[in-house]
Amino acid sequence: MHQSEAARRLNVSTVTLSLWECDKVYPVWKHHAKIIEYLGCDPFPSCGLQDPYGNEPSVVAILSPTALGSRLRNHRLELKLTLAECAQNLGVSIKTLRAWERGKHRPCRKRTESLLRFVGRASTPPVDRS
């Protein structure tokens, strides 16, 4: 089968399919069911939050496991929310949420507290200012 036929059956462009095949990007949540149906098996093995269930390879947003951005991204993936859905739920832009997840920007103190509640932590650990 030609790539164009597979892309048509998956209802994506040939460019998108090629990017998936080359591990340049991962399929977003909405495509997973169609891919599983097409392949006849689940190519997204469940091995915790290490799964490449975002639409980017893991090397794009390397964060320490304790970083707020990492916890935010992991919680979003756990809830199976896209960036757009999560940003809408949090009342911020996709660009802002992406920057937080990648650790490029930090939210203000008030927003940090609400994000910590969102990810399931009531408060931040004390900061040593010595």
N, C-alpha and C positions, 0 to 999 in steps of 0.2 A: 504494500500500500504506500502511496506517496504521502509525503508530509502534509500536502495541501488537503488531501482527503481526511486524514486524521484530525487536522485542525478544524475542518468543516464539521466533522462529527462531534467534536468537543465544543463547537461554537466559539472558537477563538481564532485569532489571526495566525498565519504561519510564523510570523515574527515571534509572537507570544509562545507558541509551541516550541520553537527553536530555542528561545531563552530558557524555557523549562528544561529542555533536553540537555542543554549545556550547563545547567546549574547556575545560570546567571541570576535568575529570580525563581522563587517558589510560587506555585499556584496559590491564589488567595482562597479563603474558606469557601466561597460560593462555587468554586470549580471542583472541589474535592469529590463530591458525590458523583458528578459526571465522569470524572477520571476513573474512579473506582468502578463504576458501571462499565465504562469502556474497556478497562484492562481486565476486569473480572477478578481483581484482587485489590487489597489496600496497599498502595505503595508508600503510605504515610505511617510507618510503624509507631506505635504508641510506646514511647520510652521516657515519659515525663515531659517536663517543660523544655527539654533540650531539643524537641522536635523542630524541624524547619517549617513551622506552620505560618510564618509570616510571609510577606511577599518579597523578602530580601534574604540573601545568604547570611549566615551567622557572622561572617567576618565583617559585615558592613557596620554593625553596631555592637562592638565589643564593650561590654560594661562589666564592672566588678559585680559579683552576686549580691553585694550589700547595697549597691547604689539604688536610689529611688527610681531612676529610669529603668533599671533592670527589673525591679519589682513591679513597676507599672506595666511594662511590656509583658512580663510573665503572667500577670493577673489578667490582662487583656486577652492573651492567647488562651488562658485557662477558661475564660468566659466565651471564647470563640467569637470575639468581636473584631471587626476590621478597624483600621485606623479611623476611618470616617465615622463608624458607629460609636466608637469609644469617645472620640473627640466631641461628637454631638452630645453624648451622655454627660460629659464633663463640662460642656459649655465653652469649649476652646476650639481653635482652628486645628485642622489636621497638621499644618506646619508646626504649630506650637507643640502638639502632642508628640510628633516625631522628634523634635529637638529635645524634649524632655527625655524620651526613651533612649535616645542616643547619647545623652549626657552632654549635649552641646549647650544647653541652657538649663538653668535651675528656676523653678517656679518661686514666686514670692512666698513669704512666710505663711500668709493666710491660705494661699493655694496649696502649699506643701502640706498643711494640716488636713485639708480636705482630701488630698491625694492619698495621704497615709491612711485615712479612714477608708477610702475606696479600696486600697490594697489590703486592708485588714489589720492595720497597725495604728493604734490610737495616738502614739506620740513618737518623736524621734529620740534616740539615745542622747544623753547629755554630751555637749561639746566641750572638750578640754581647751580652754582659752589661755593656758599658761605658756 
